[in-house]
Structure formats: C-alpha cells, structure tokens
Amino acid sequence: LPERAANWEEELLTQGLSRRALRVGVAYAGPGSGNDIQRSGTPPIAFTGGIPDPITLPIEELAAASETVLRREGALALEYGGAQGFAGLRDWLAGHWTPIDRTPLTGANFSLTVGSAHALENVCETLLDEDDLVLVESPSFPGSIRAIRSMGCRVEAVYVDQDGLNVDAFEERLRAAEREGRRVKLLYTIPNYHNPTGTTLSLERRHRLLDLCERHNVLIIEDDAYGEIGFEAALPQSLYSLAAGRGVVKIGTFSKTIATGLRTGWIQAAPALINATLATRFDMGLSPFLLRTIAEYASGGRFEAHVEDICALYRRKRGIMLDGLRERCSQLASWQEPQGGFFLWLELADAVDYARLRLYAEEEGVAFGGGPGFFAAGDAGNGAIEPSRFVRLAFSYTAEAEITEGVRRLARALERAAQSE
Amino acid sequence: LPERAANWEEELLTQGLSRRALRVGVAYAGPGSGNDIQRSGTPPIAFTGGIPDPITLPIEELAAASETVLRREGALALEYGGAQGFAGLRDWLAGHWTPIDRTPLTGANFSLTVGSAHALENVCETLLDEDDLVLVESPSFPGSIRAIRSMGCRVEAVYVDQDGLNVDAFEERLRAAEREGRRVKLLYTIPNYHNPTGTTLSLERRHRLLDLCERHNVLIIEDDAYGEIGFEAALPQSLYSLAAGRGVVKIGTFSKTIATGLRTGWIQAAPALINATLATRFDMGLSPFLLRTIAEYASGGRFEAHVEDICALYRRKRGIMLDGLRERCSQLASWQEPQGGFFLWLELADAVDYARLRLYAEEEGVAFGGGPGFFAAGDAGNGAIEPSRFVRLAFSYTAEAEITEGVRRLARALERAAQSE
C-alpha cells in the first residue's frame, strides 16, 4: 500500500484550507479566550478579561439547580432538545426582557446559542456573503470583528467617542457607500457600556441611528453583553426597544451576569428571522441539561436578585479603581467614568511610551488589555486615534482588595514609561 | 421619524439571506432533531430516533458528577475554558482511544464540539469552499448531508451495500472526476454500524478505500457515532487507525453512549489540523462545567462499564426486534442483521405500497424513519435503489417490553399496505 507522508497535513493546510479559514488565520487568543488568566508562576494582578469576579459565581445555587433538573426532569434534560433551545429558558428570557425592552416578547423571539459569540456567528452566517459591506465600531471587541471578517465581507469602521458610536461619522460612511453604489447591509454596535471604551450611546444618537438605518435599509446587530451591569441612572431604551424590534437583532449572554463558563447566550429577533438562523445552524442545539439548569437557577427572582448584588459589587470596584487612578495616574492618563459594565478605557499621556509601558507593567506585576488589540477593524476615519495610546482596564475580575495595589503597580509602570523617554 | 414596515423581515428574508442560508432552506426536522418524539396525545411506539434507551441515562451519576465538579473546581468550571475544550476530557479521550485506534494519541489530537454534528460543521468550514467536490454515502444521515451541502460544494453520492460503502463505485466516481479534471476533496463515511443501514465496512474495503484516497489525495471524514455500540466480534480497525491518522479526521460523540442531551462530541485529527479547526470557530468553546462533568462521570472506568451494560441491553433489544420481524414480517420485508449500533434497515417487499404503509403505521400506532429522508444526497449511481422501498427501525429508544408490540403493529401495517394494492 502507498502511505501518506508523515507531514500530509502540511500540504492540506497550505493548499486545502477554505477561504474562510484562510481569512481568520490563527485562533483568537485575546482577552476572554481563556488564555488570558495565568494560573501558574507568580500571577500579575490581572485587569485583562471581561470576566465576572469569581466570588460572584453562584456555585452552590448552580449545583442545586443541576441536581434538581436531573432528578426531576431526567430524560428530558438528557435528550435532544431542538436547535432553538429549551423553551422554558426562552420563555424566561421573554418575561425578563419584555418590561425592559417595552416590547411584547415570547419564547419565539429567542434562540439559545454558545454565548453571544455564537449568536453573532449564527446571524452572520444567515445574512452575510463575501463582499457584503458591514460597518462596525472602532475600537470594538476583537472576537466579534474576527467572526464578521471570517465571512469575507468588507468591514469598515466608524469611531466611538464619549457618547458611543459617532453618528455623524456613521452617516458619512453611509453616504460614501451610496456614492459608490454600494449598500451597507449591517451595523454591529455595542451601545451599552461599550467594550472596550465603557461608553453608552446617548438616547438622541439612538434615535438618529435608527432613522439612518431605516432610511438606508441597514440591519442593526445590537450587542448587549454588558447592559445589565449598570451603576447609575437607567440606560436609554435599547435600539431593539425603540424600533419595536424592526430591523434590529439583539444578542445577549449570561456570561457577564452569571458565568462565562455557562457558554450560553441568545439571539433576540423577529420570529421569522429567528427561524432563518435556526435553519443556518447544524449543531442540533445546546445541552438541555445545561439550559434547564440555567432556567432553574434564574427562576423565582433569583437572577434579578443576583444582578442587583453584582451591580453593587462592580460599582464599588469601579469606585476603588477610579480613586486609585485619580490619586496616582491623573498626570499620566485620562479616562471617562463608565456608567456600567466591566471596563475603564485609559488614554495615555503623550509622555508615556506604549512599548515600555507593556514591559514595565510586566515587571511590576500588573496586566491589562493593550489598546491595539481593540482596533482590529482598522481605520475608523478619525485620524487622531492612535491605538497604542490606549489600554483597557477590567475592574470586574480582580478581587476588590487587590485593585488598589494593581493600580499602584500600573502607576509605577506609567511613571517609568514616561520617565524613560 | 420614519419607521420600518411591520413586515420588514419579509424583505430581509427574501432578498437578504446569505447564499448558505438559501441553500439549506428550512431547519432540519428529521430523526434526532428533537421533533421526532411525540410527548402528548397517544404516542405511537417509536422506532424513529437514534437515541439511547431512557433507562440507560446515568442520571444519578451525572447529578453527582456535576455537584462534585462545581463544589471541587468552582471558578474553573464556570469561567472560559478555551475553544478546544477542557484538557482533562481531551486527555481522557486520548487514553480511551489510544488502545482502540492503536495509535499514540494525546489531548492535542482532540477538540470538543457541540456533538458530532458541530464537529462535522467545523471541519467543513475549515476545509470546504463552494464548488469543491465532496463524496458522501447514500443512504446516509441527512443532518450531515445538510451541513456539507450548506457549504455550497458539489455533493455526489456513492452507494452503500451489505459491506458498507461500495468501493468499486467509489473508485468509479474518483475516475469520473479525474476525467473531468476535478479533484475529490473529501469523503464523508460512516464505516461502523452505519446510519441508516446498520452495515459495517469490511477490513478489505477499508484497505482499498485508504489506498484510493491516498492515491487521489482525498481527505476522509470518518463518522464513528455508533462504533462503541457493538454486539459481536470486534470491529475492523478504524480508518484512522489503519492510516495512523494520516489523511483521516475522525468525529465522535457521547450522544449514543451517554446521552444526546449532553451535546458533546469531538474531532480527532493531527494536531495541526485540530488547530486549523480551532481558528475557524468563533464560539469561544463549550461550557467547562459541562465538559468537566462528563470527564468526572467517565473517569475511573465508569464509562467503559456503562458501555458494556448498554451493549448488552441493545444486543437483547436487537434480538427481540429480529425475532418479531422473522415471525411476522419475513414475507413483507427483508433485512440484514446489524452487528452493532441502533438501527435495522428494512427493504420492503414489492407488494408493499410505501404511502399506504405510512398511513397504516400511523393508524396502528407505530413510527419509523422513512427511507426517502436518508437519500438526501441524491442518485448514488446504482439505479436499482428506490428510496421508498426502505424504512429505518431504531431498536435503541423504545422500551424492551414494547418492541414486540411495536413490531406486531408494523406487521399489521405492512400486511394492510400489501393487501390494498
């Protein structure tokens, strides 16, 4: 018999990859990939991943819920449950979001996915082809940009300022596309407690954005991963809510409110669009055991009480980080107070050299998300933005008692990176 | 403000779907979709889905494992675990498959997926483009054909006979492609206890198949969903094993051995190819809670003992079904004794009218998988095959005590469908 060479896969991988695989290159390994938490050696104080504080993880409650579900529901929890996912959890989502989004929702408006990452992927696979034109924000969550880019569509970026997506710049992009005879098919936006900037899209901008998207027939994907983690006044109504669900697909997740390790998120959309996304997935749905466990845990007001608790915690943690920054870093960086979410976005003073900052931060024992990673979408049309002038600090994961020391280390790294010029 | 029409999504869905979404049409709703088990009204005796007998589901053990994992591992189980999935479960798979596949395997040879359905999808997305030529078996599992077709590649079918894939016909297809100047990129095959026919590819054919695929540079996807459910002599070595992993990707699942509702399967391949599949997924991996629960349950020989138990049960159930068929149906259908798996594939006698059989089966209260659903891949090059001459009977799900009554009902339906000519 002939036999393939021991390095047969080299040929396959150099000549046989799909265009989609070639586009994405290597696997995502940034914040939130599971690679960002160092578990051996002397770990730095990590302001990296958008991950809940481990003390908030409802371990006992989830253990009780999983046991209840298995003992009470047995086979129902351990057999195929369909691609859309357990109806009881979708009904719970409908009940939870109907008053918030002031729109009558039912379980038919939801589909359950492997986190909001899979929700975005599923929507993209349902609607996008190569060469479609998609607008995204810059900066943005790089995992999302990677998924959108993998479809082979043309991705153009619009910048985010202190009130969220700059809608003037968005309108300019729409008009530029129109002049070229091209249609913008889709906008991907994170209007609430934006990742990485922490900004929130103002109500006035939401109205203008919906108006523009309606006139230009642009579908909006509204990524609301962080919207429930609020510290101050209520958020402006969601885009989904303002549009009564027309022309908006919202994606959400339990990753930030309960646990990233549940890997459970959802698509919220008109039922006809939900059905189209279901037709364009092939995984036969998520585990009913997992989904029923989440529904059991979330029921009876437990989820809402939990979210109230964690918001109080993250508000405190944000305050500790802001106090430290004001005390030690105000000459070396500037920032905006986020009204919710997990992140503070620092703009470095001109004196701070970015490469040195990374080096000194490692030496001092503090980790953060480097700005350049969040500008994957490329030029956002405001030439003033230099990615290496920014770092993202997550105040969510690090223990409350360690934040001040982490900021102290960051301050030393900033000082050294400024002095070394 | 202008406002989108209430039926905005109609326009989106008629003019805005991706080519992939347009190809697949509606969602899969066949056996195993979660739609096939009727749970209200007077249920028929169901020989439909390839689903484990509910009495085999290790409910107590999984409840204990999930509790252990959450209490012992806490945050590790509830945080991101990476796209490849919990290393402990991948290591367990390596330990389990190394002796069976007689090939040294490590955790780097595995990636964990949402069942083998997602495994297939992930491999296809990594390797296939529109217009690539893919060969599949006919009949085959329609969910797999649907996923492959969604990539837009040209799918051609090769027929399965009593010894599995007909390798002569496969060779003919390869030569026909060669004459057209086209290369066959990939073969999707179910060599063990084939779905739906129950046949097993002979060792001699495995050697010939590997030889042909090597000479023509065809990658093999070996779907081994049922290989562990064996009743008789050991299976021939896997294609993966015979090829020492070169040019073969194996996909597997816990759906048939533990529970479909775990929605956990895997890709087994060379590490470089595993890495390529990881780069071409966007879901940030499955739930570490779920994967660690499975690893905890499977460890310490529990999985192997469980498989031994279920094989004994399914062997008995197959025997009961065969006894009933021999006693009541031998004039109206013929079949081959499956050596493992969940299915018996009946070829109907000429006298039996298929449409009437479906009608009478419903009246008699028995359900089965209709032949035509398994011929989604189209003409397999053997004109003698008429899809509506076949039905698939799953002996796995229905309670042992009900199988005889189910066959009795089927026999009555067959008799009525034959007499009514």
Chai-1 contact restraints between the chains, C-beta under 6 A:
chainA,res_idxA,chainB,res_idxB,connection_type,confidence,min_distance_angstrom,max_distance_angstrom,comment,restraint_id
A,L1,B,D211,contact,1.0,0.0,6.0,A-B,restraint_1
A,P2,B,E214,contact,1.0,0.0,6.0,A-B,restraint_2
A,R4,B,E214,contact,1.0,0.0,6.0,A-B,restraint_3
A,R4,B,R246,contact,1.0,0.0,6.0,A-B,restraint_4
A,R4,B,G247,contact,1.0,0.0,6.0,A-B,restraint_5
A,W8,B,R246,contact,1.0,0.0,6.0,A-B,restraint_6
A,W8,B,G247,contact,1.0,0.0,6.0,A-B,restraint_7
A,E9,B,A270,contact,1.0,0.0,6.0,A-B,restraint_8
A,E9,B,A272,contact,1.0,0.0,6.0,A-B,restraint_9
A,E9,B,L273,contact,1.0,0.0,6.0,A-B,restraint_10
A,L13,B,A272,contact,1.0,0.0,6.0,A-B,restraint_11
A,L13,B,A276,contact,1.0,0.0,6.0,A-B,restraint_12
A,G16,B,L127,contact,1.0,0.0,6.0,A-B,restraint_13
A,S18,B,L127,contact,1.0,0.0,6.0,A-B,restraint_14
A,S18,B,L128,contact,1.0,0.0,6.0,A-B,restraint_15
A,S18,B,D129,contact,1.0,0.0,6.0,A-B,restraint_16
A,R19,B,D129,contact,1.0,0.0,6.0,A-B,restraint_17
A,R20,B,E125,contact,1.0,0.0,6.0,A-B,restraint_18
A,A21,B,T126,contact,1.0,0.0,6.0,A-B,restraint_19
A,A21,B,A276,contact,1.0,0.0,6.0,A-B,restraint_20
A,A21,B,T280,contact,1.0,0.0,6.0,A-B,restraint_21
A,V24,B,A279,contact,1.0,0.0,6.0,A-B,restraint_22
A,V26,B,A279,contact,1.0,0.0,6.0,A-B,restraint_23
A,A27,B,A83,contact,1.0,0.0,6.0,A-B,restraint_24
A,A27,B,L278,contact,1.0,0.0,6.0,A-B,restraint_25
A,A27,B,A279,contact,1.0,0.0,6.0,A-B,restraint_26
A,G34,B,Y80,contact,1.0,0.0,6.0,A-B,restraint_27
A,G34,B,G81,contact,1.0,0.0,6.0,A-B,restraint_28
A,G34,B,G82,contact,1.0,0.0,6.0,A-B,restraint_29
A,P54,B,A75,contact,1.0,0.0,6.0,A-B,restraint_30
A,L57,B,A75,contact,1.0,0.0,6.0,A-B,restraint_31
A,L57,B,L78,contact,1.0,0.0,6.0,A-B,restraint_32
A,I59,B,L70,contact,1.0,0.0,6.0,A-B,restraint_33
A,I59,B,G74,contact,1.0,0.0,6.0,A-B,restraint_34
A,L62,B,L70,contact,1.0,0.0,6.0,A-B,restraint_35
A,A63,B,E67,contact,1.0,0.0,6.0,A-B,restraint_36
A,A63,B,L70,contact,1.0,0.0,6.0,A-B,restraint_37
A,S66,B,S66,contact,1.0,0.0,6.0,A-B,restraint_38
A,E67,B,A63,contact,1.0,0.0,6.0,A-B,restraint_39
A,E67,B,E67,contact,1.0,0.0,6.0,A-B,restraint_40
A,L70,B,I59,contact,1.0,0.0,6.0,A-B,restraint_41
A,L70,B,L62,contact,1.0,0.0,6.0,A-B,restraint_42
A,L70,B,A63,contact,1.0,0.0,6.0,A-B,restraint_43
A,G74,B,I59,contact,1.0,0.0,6.0,A-B,restraint_44
A,A75,B,P54,contact,1.0,0.0,6.0,A-B,restraint_45
A,A75,B,L57,contact,1.0,0.0,6.0,A-B,restraint_46
A,A77,B,G261,contact,1.0,0.0,6.0,A-B,restraint_47
A,L78,B,L57,contact,1.0,0.0,6.0,A-B,restraint_48
A,L78,B,A259,contact,1.0,0.0,6.0,A-B,restraint_49
A,L78,B,G261,contact,1.0,0.0,6.0,A-B,restraint_50
A,E79,B,T260,contact,1.0,0.0,6.0,A-B,restraint_51
A,E79,B,G261,contact,1.0,0.0,6.0,A-B,restraint_52
A,Y80,B,G34,contact,1.0,0.0,6.0,A-B,restraint_53
A,Y80,B,T260,contact,1.0,0.0,6.0,A-B,restraint_54
A,G81,B,G34,contact,1.0,0.0,6.0,A-B,restraint_55
A,G82,B,G34,contact,1.0,0.0,6.0,A-B,restraint_56
A,V114,B,D283,contact,1.0,0.0,6.0,A-B,restraint_57
A,G115,B,M284,contact,1.0,0.0,6.0,A-B,restraint_58
A,A117,B,F282,contact,1.0,0.0,6.0,A-B,restraint_59
A,A117,B,D283,contact,1.0,0.0,6.0,A-B,restraint_60
A,A117,B,M284,contact,1.0,0.0,6.0,A-B,restraint_61
A,H118,B,D283,contact,1.0,0.0,6.0,A-B,restraint_62
A,E121,B,F282,contact,1.0,0.0,6.0,A-B,restraint_63
A,E125,B,R20,contact,1.0,0.0,6.0,A-B,restraint_64
A,T126,B,A21,contact,1.0,0.0,6.0,A-B,restraint_65
A,L127,B,G16,contact,1.0,0.0,6.0,A-B,restraint_66
A,L127,B,S18,contact,1.0,0.0,6.0,A-B,restraint_67
A,L128,B,S18,contact,1.0,0.0,6.0,A-B,restraint_68
A,D129,B,S18,contact,1.0,0.0,6.0,A-B,restraint_69
A,D129,B,R19,contact,1.0,0.0,6.0,A-B,restraint_70
A,A147,B,F282,contact,1.0,0.0,6.0,A-B,restraint_71
A,D211,B,L1,contact,1.0,0.0,6.0,A-B,restraint_72
A,E214,B,P2,contact,1.0,0.0,6.0,A-B,restraint_73
A,E214,B,R4,contact,1.0,0.0,6.0,A-B,restraint_74
A,R246,B,R4,contact,1.0,0.0,6.0,A-B,restraint_75
A,R246,B,W8,contact,1.0,0.0,6.0,A-B,restraint_76
A,G247,B,R4,contact,1.0,0.0,6.0,A-B,restraint_77
A,G247,B,W8,contact,1.0,0.0,6.0,A-B,restraint_78
A,A259,B,L78,contact,1.0,0.0,6.0,A-B,restraint_79
A,T260,B,E79,contact,1.0,0.0,6.0,A-B,restraint_80
A,T260,B,Y80,contact,1.0,0.0,6.0,A-B,restraint_81
A,G261,B,A77,contact,1.0,0.0,6.0,A-B,restraint_82
A,G261,B,L78,contact,1.0,0.0,6.0,A-B,restraint_83
A,G261,B,E79,contact,1.0,0.0,6.0,A-B,restraint_84
A,G261,B,S287,contact,1.0,0.0,6.0,A-B,restraint_85
A,G261,B,P288,contact,1.0,0.0,6.0,A-B,restraint_86
A,G261,B,F289,contact,1.0,0.0,6.0,A-B,restraint_87
A,L262,B,S287,contact,1.0,0.0,6.0,A-B,restraint_88
A,R263,B,L286,contact,1.0,0.0,6.0,A-B,restraint_89
A,R263,B,S287,contact,1.0,0.0,6.0,A-B,restraint_90
A,A270,B,E9,contact,1.0,0.0,6.0,A-B,restraint_91
A,A272,B,E9,contact,1.0,0.0,6.0,A-B,restraint_92
A,A272,B,L13,contact,1.0,0.0,6.0,A-B,restraint_93
A,L273,B,E9,contact,1.0,0.0,6.0,A-B,restraint_94
A,A276,B,L13,contact,1.0,0.0,6.0,A-B,restraint_95
A,A276,B,A21,contact,1.0,0.0,6.0,A-B,restraint_96
A,L278,B,A27,contact,1.0,0.0,6.0,A-B,restraint_97
A,A279,B,V24,contact,1.0,0.0,6.0,A-B,restraint_98
A,A279,B,V26,contact,1.0,0.0,6.0,A-B,restraint_99
A,A279,B,A27,contact,1.0,0.0,6.0,A-B,restraint_100
A,T280,B,A21,contact,1.0,0.0,6.0,A-B,restraint_101
A,F282,B,A117,contact,1.0,0.0,6.0,A-B,restraint_102
A,F282,B,E121,contact,1.0,0.0,6.0,A-B,restraint_103
A,F282,B,A147,contact,1.0,0.0,6.0,A-B,restraint_104
A,D283,B,V114,contact,1.0,0.0,6.0,A-B,restraint_105
A,D283,B,A117,contact,1.0,0.0,6.0,A-B,restraint_106
A,D283,B,H118,contact,1.0,0.0,6.0,A-B,restraint_107
A,M284,B,G115,contact,1.0,0.0,6.0,A-B,restraint_108
A,M284,B,A117,contact,1.0,0.0,6.0,A-B,restraint_109
A,L286,B,R263,contact,1.0,0.0,6.0,A-B,restraint_110
A,S287,B,G261,contact,1.0,0.0,6.0,A-B,restraint_111
A,S287,B,L262,contact,1.0,0.0,6.0,A-B,restraint_112
A,S287,B,R263,contact,1.0,0.0,6.0,A-B,restraint_113
A,S287,B,L290,contact,1.0,0.0,6.0,A-B,restraint_114
A,P288,B,G261,contact,1.0,0.0,6.0,A-B,restraint_115
A,F289,B,G261,contact,1.0,0.0,6.0,A-B,restraint_116
A,L290,B,S287,contact,1.0,0.0,6.0,A-B,restraint_117
A,L290,B,L290,contact,1.0,0.0,6.0,A-B,restraint_118
